[in-house]
């Protein structure tokens, strides 16, 4: 069935009508993350089995029991936890290989977040399956660090297939083991806020999430004085440079957004039900904005709470307060 816009309430209602009209007994989703998400939630609502066939390795949506819902304009609204993972996942390497390499790079960025978020949200858990999920996330990170560069230089090779497996299968398994108790944190909250900026729609989900990891680590530096987070961020910056993952708003094509747009994204990311509140400290929108424009800062010398008016980093001058572009 054809539908538009992607994974919205409007499209879901239209597809539900089609399922009833055709008396469907199976839902098959073929495509990227949003296509698979809407197939999963459609099957969930209609109480039908679902088969997912990913056409890229850009996300782990093919294997997770979760669907994101977006507005008709493409802004993230909320996610829906599903009863179970897809009944069948068909992972065809030859099909995945037809996708642009950028999609696999984005998938690597999305998968990396499993460790940086799960270690914060569930790192002190005592439940066996959650402990297993967090440790799998660490293994996933290590696999990606070790194999991603070689995989991208050898499409279709064994190491390439291993990285595809990591981004689609292993990342999905982590969500299955940890479930709702092993959740996303600031990296995905930043992604969700950025989707409310139209210019951000040109970047892929995993690209925004990868940038969001840097923001999360930056928050840990700024508000906790966490030097391990500082070291991890510097390590990621080097890794991102090798892969071509975004390090700044400018890399996401958002170098000329206004202060008002940045503030809107930050306020949404800090909303009442946001994943950012799984951090072990409170984050204000102004603090998040400061982190979002300082992802490449080398040294953090203060652990006092920062607010944007007192911060001037990476070329984001006070002129943005007058509605001019924020050059980041």
C-alpha positions as CSV (number, residue, x, y, z in Angstrom):
1,X,0.0,0.0,0.0
2,X,1.2,3.5,-0.7
3,X,0.9,6.2,1.9
4,X,2.1,9.6,2.9
5,X,3.4,11.2,5.1
6,X,5.9,8.8,6.8
7,X,4.8,7.1,10.0
8,X,2.2,9.6,11.0
9,X,-1.1,9.2,12.7
10,X,-2.8,10.2,9.5
11,X,-1.0,7.5,7.5
12,X,-1.6,4.9,10.2
13,X,-5.3,5.5,10.1
14,X,-5.4,5.2,6.3
15,X,-3.4,2.0,6.4
16,X,-5.7,0.5,9.1
17,X,-8.6,1.1,6.8
18,X,-6.8,-0.7,4.0
19,X,-6.1,-3.7,6.2
20,X,-9.8,-4.0,7.1
21,X,-10.9,-3.5,3.5
22,X,-8.5,-6.2,2.2
23,X,-9.1,-8.5,5.2
24,X,-5.3,-8.8,5.5
25,X,-3.8,-11.6,7.6
26,X,-0.2,-10.5,7.5
27,X,1.7,-7.2,7.4
28,X,5.0,-7.0,5.5
29,X,7.1,-3.8,5.8
30,X,9.8,-3.2,3.2
31,X,12.0,-0.1,3.4
32,X,13.8,2.1,5.9
33,X,13.2,2.8,9.5
34,X,9.9,4.7,9.2
35,X,8.4,2.2,6.8
36,X,9.3,-0.6,9.2
37,X,8.0,1.4,12.2
38,X,4.6,1.9,10.6
39,X,4.4,-1.7,9.6
40,X,5.1,-2.8,13.1
41,X,2.6,-0.5,14.8
42,X,0.0,-1.3,12.2
43,X,0.4,-5.0,12.9
44,X,0.3,-4.3,16.6
45,X,-3.0,-2.4,16.4
46,X,-4.6,-4.9,14.0
47,X,-3.3,-7.8,16.0
48,X,-1.6,-9.4,13.0
49,X,1.9,-10.9,12.5
50,X,4.5,-8.7,10.9
51,X,7.5,-9.3,8.6
52,X,10.2,-6.7,8.2
53,X,12.5,-6.4,5.2
54,X,15.0,-3.6,5.7
55,X,16.4,-2.0,2.6
56,X,19.3,-0.4,4.4
57,X,21.3,-0.8,7.7
58,X,20.6,2.7,8.8
59,X,18.7,1.7,12.0
60,X,17.7,-1.4,14.0
61,X,14.0,-0.7,13.4
62,X,13.6,-4.1,11.7
63,X,14.1,-5.9,14.9
64,X,12.8,-3.7,17.7
65,X,9.5,-3.7,19.6
66,X,9.1,0.0,19.3
67,X,7.7,2.5,16.7
68,X,8.2,6.2,16.5
69,X,5.3,8.4,15.4
70,X,5.9,11.7,13.6
71,X,3.8,14.7,12.6
72,X,2.7,15.2,9.0
73,X,5.6,17.6,8.8
74,X,8.1,15.0,9.9
75,X,8.6,16.1,13.5
76,X,8.9,13.4,16.2
77,X,5.8,13.2,18.4
78,X,6.1,10.1,20.6
79,X,7.1,6.4,20.6
80,X,5.0,3.4,21.1
81,X,6.2,0.2,22.9
82,X,5.0,-2.9,21.1
83,X,4.1,-6.3,22.6
84,X,6.9,-8.1,20.8
85,X,9.5,-7.9,18.2
86,X,8.6,-8.6,14.5
87,X,7.6,-12.2,13.8
88,X,10.1,-12.5,11.0
89,X,13.1,-10.4,9.9
90,X,14.5,-10.9,6.4
91,X,18.0,-9.5,6.2
92,X,19.2,-9.7,2.6
93,X,22.8,-8.5,2.3
94,X,22.5,-8.0,-1.5
95,X,19.5,-5.7,-0.9
96,X,21.3,-3.8,1.9
97,X,24.3,-3.3,-0.4
98,X,22.2,-1.4,-2.9
99,X,21.6,1.4,-0.3
100,X,24.0,4.4,-0.3
101,X,26.9,3.9,2.0
102,X,25.8,6.9,4.0
103,X,22.9,4.8,5.4
104,X,25.3,2.3,6.9
105,X,27.4,5.1,8.4
106,X,24.2,6.5,9.9
107,X,23.4,3.0,11.2
108,X,26.7,2.8,12.9
109,X,26.0,6.2,14.6
110,X,22.6,5.0,15.8
111,X,23.9,1.7,17.1
112,X,26.8,3.4,19.0
113,X,24.1,5.2,21.1
114,X,23.1,1.9,22.6
115,X,26.2,1.9,24.8
116,X,26.3,5.6,25.7
117,X,22.7,5.7,26.6
118,X,22.2,2.3,28.2
119,X,25.2,2.7,30.4
120,X,23.6,5.8,31.8
121,X,19.9,4.7,32.0
122,X,20.6,1.1,33.1
123,X,24.3,0.9,34.1
124,X,23.5,0.2,37.8
125,X,20.6,-2.2,37.1
126,X,20.6,-5.6,38.9
127,X,18.1,-7.4,36.7
128,X,19.9,-10.2,34.7
129,X,18.5,-9.3,31.3
130,X,19.2,-5.6,31.7
131,X,22.8,-6.4,32.8
132,X,23.1,-8.6,29.7
133,X,21.7,-5.8,27.5
134,X,24.1,-3.2,28.8
135,X,27.1,-5.5,28.3
136,X,25.9,-6.4,24.8
137,X,25.8,-2.6,24.1
138,X,29.4,-2.4,25.2
139,X,30.3,-5.3,22.9
140,X,28.4,-3.6,20.1
141,X,30.4,-0.4,20.6
142,X,33.7,-2.3,20.5
143,X,32.8,-4.2,17.3
144,X,31.9,-0.9,15.6
145,X,35.1,0.7,16.7
146,X,37.2,-2.2,15.5
147,X,35.5,-3.0,12.2
148,X,33.6,0.0,10.8
149,X,36.4,1.6,8.9
150,X,37.3,-1.7,7.2
151,X,33.7,-2.5,6.5
152,X,33.1,0.8,4.7
153,X,36.1,0.3,2.5
154,X,35.0,-3.2,1.5
155,X,31.3,-3.2,0.7
156,X,29.9,-6.7,0.5
157,X,32.8,-8.3,2.3
158,X,32.7,-10.5,5.4
159,X,33.6,-7.6,7.7
160,X,31.0,-5.4,6.0
161,X,28.3,-8.1,6.7
162,X,29.5,-8.2,10.3
163,X,29.0,-4.5,10.7
164,X,25.5,-4.8,9.1
165,X,24.7,-7.5,11.5
166,X,25.8,-5.3,14.4
167,X,23.8,-2.3,13.4
168,X,20.6,-4.2,12.5
169,X,20.6,-7.4,14.5
170,X,22.8,-6.9,17.6
171,X,21.4,-3.4,18.2
172,X,17.9,-4.8,18.0
173,X,18.7,-7.7,20.3
174,X,19.8,-5.2,23.0
175,X,16.4,-3.5,22.8
176,X,14.8,-6.9,23.1
177,X,16.8,-7.9,26.2
178,X,16.5,-4.6,28.0
179,X,13.1,-3.6,26.9
180,X,11.5,-0.5,28.3
181,X,13.9,-0.5,31.3
182,X,17.0,-0.1,29.0
183,X,16.0,3.1,27.3
184,X,17.4,5.9,25.3
185,X,18.6,9.1,27.0
186,X,19.9,12.4,25.8
187,X,21.3,11.4,22.4
188,X,17.8,10.4,21.1
189,X,16.2,13.3,23.0
190,X,18.4,15.7,20.9
191,X,17.4,13.8,17.8
192,X,13.8,14.3,18.7
193,X,14.2,18.0,19.3
194,X,16.1,18.5,16.0
195,X,13.3,16.9,14.0
196,X,11.2,20.0,14.8
197,X,13.6,22.1,12.6
198,X,12.7,21.6,9.0
199,X,16.3,21.9,7.8
200,X,17.2,18.9,9.9
201,X,15.0,16.6,7.8
202,X,17.8,16.3,5.2
203,X,20.0,14.4,7.7
204,X,19.3,10.8,8.6
205,X,18.1,9.5,12.0
206,X,21.4,7.9,12.9
207,X,23.3,11.1,11.9
208,X,21.3,13.2,14.3
209,X,21.6,10.5,17.0
210,X,25.4,10.3,16.5
211,X,25.6,14.1,17.0
212,X,23.3,13.7,20.0
213,X,25.8,11.3,21.7
214,X,28.4,14.1,21.6
215,X,25.9,16.5,23.2
216,X,25.1,14.0,25.9
217,X,28.8,13.5,26.8
218,X,29.2,17.3,26.7
219,X,26.4,17.7,29.2
220,X,28.1,15.2,31.5
221,X,31.3,17.2,31.3
222,X,29.6,20.6,31.8
223,X,27.2,19.6,34.6
224,X,29.1,16.8,36.4
225,X,32.7,17.6,35.6
226,X,32.9,14.1,34.2
227,X,36.4,13.6,32.7
228,X,35.6,10.1,31.5
229,X,32.8,11.7,29.4
230,X,35.4,14.2,28.1
231,X,37.7,11.4,27.0
232,X,34.9,9.5,25.4
233,X,33.8,12.5,23.4
234,X,37.3,13.1,22.1
235,X,37.6,9.4,21.2
236,X,34.3,9.7,19.3
237,X,35.3,12.8,17.5
238,X,38.3,11.0,16.0
239,X,36.1,8.0,15.1
240,X,33.5,10.2,13.5
241,X,36.1,12.0,11.4
242,X,37.2,8.6,10.0
243,X,33.6,7.6,9.1
244,X,32.2,11.0,8.2
245,X,29.6,11.2,11.0
246,X,28.5,14.7,12.0
247,X,30.4,16.4,14.9
248,X,28.5,19.7,14.9
249,X,25.2,21.4,13.9
250,X,27.0,22.7,10.8
251,X,27.8,19.1,9.8
252,X,24.1,18.4,10.0
253,X,23.3,21.3,7.7
254,X,22.1,23.5,10.6
255,X,24.9,26.0,10.7
256,X,22.7,28.9,9.9
257,X,19.7,28.2,12.1
258,X,18.4,31.0,14.3
259,X,18.6,31.1,18.1
260,X,14.8,30.7,18.2
261,X,15.0,27.5,16.2
262,X,17.8,26.1,18.4
263,X,15.9,27.1,21.5
264,X,12.7,25.4,20.2
265,X,14.7,22.2,19.6
266,X,16.2,22.3,23.1
267,X,12.9,23.0,24.8
268,X,11.3,20.0,23.1
269,X,14.3,17.8,24.0
270,X,13.9,18.9,27.6
271,X,10.1,18.4,27.6
272,X,8.3,16.8,30.5
273,X,8.3,13.3,29.0
274,X,11.7,13.5,27.3
275,X,14.3,10.8,27.5
276,X,16.8,13.4,28.6
277,X,15.4,13.1,32.1
278,X,17.1,9.7,32.4
279,X,20.3,11.5,33.0
280,X,21.3,11.5,36.7
281,X,21.1,15.3,36.8
282,X,18.7,18.0,35.7
283,X,19.2,19.7,32.3
284,X,17.7,23.1,31.4
285,X,17.1,24.1,27.8
286,X,19.8,26.8,28.1
287,X,22.3,24.2,29.3
288,X,21.4,21.9,26.4
289,X,21.8,24.7,23.9
290,X,25.3,25.4,25.3
291,X,26.2,21.7,24.9
292,X,24.7,21.6,21.4
293,X,27.1,24.4,20.2
294,X,30.2,23.1,21.9
295,X,30.5,19.5,20.8
296,X,34.1,20.0,19.6
297,X,35.4,21.9,22.6
298,X,38.7,20.4,23.7
299,X,39.0,21.3,27.4
300,X,36.3,21.7,30.0
301,X,37.5,23.7,32.9
302,X,34.4,24.2,35.0
303,X,31.7,22.0,36.4
304,X,29.4,24.8,37.4
305,X,26.0,24.9,35.6
306,X,26.3,26.8,32.4
307,X,23.6,28.9,30.8
308,X,23.7,30.0,27.1
309,X,23.9,33.8,27.6
310,X,27.3,33.3,29.5
311,X,28.7,30.9,26.8
312,X,30.3,31.9,23.5
313,X,31.7,28.9,21.7
314,X,32.4,27.7,18.2
315,X,31.5,31.0,16.6
316,X,28.0,31.2,18.0
317,X,28.0,34.9,18.7
318,X,25.6,36.9,20.7
319,X,24.2,38.3,17.5
320,X,21.9,35.2,17.4
321,X,19.9,36.8,20.1
322,X,18.8,39.3,17.5
323,X,17.4,36.5,15.3
324,X,20.5,36.2,13.0
325,X,22.0,32.9,12.0
326,X,23.8,30.8,14.6
327,X,27.1,29.9,12.9
328,X,28.1,26.6,14.5
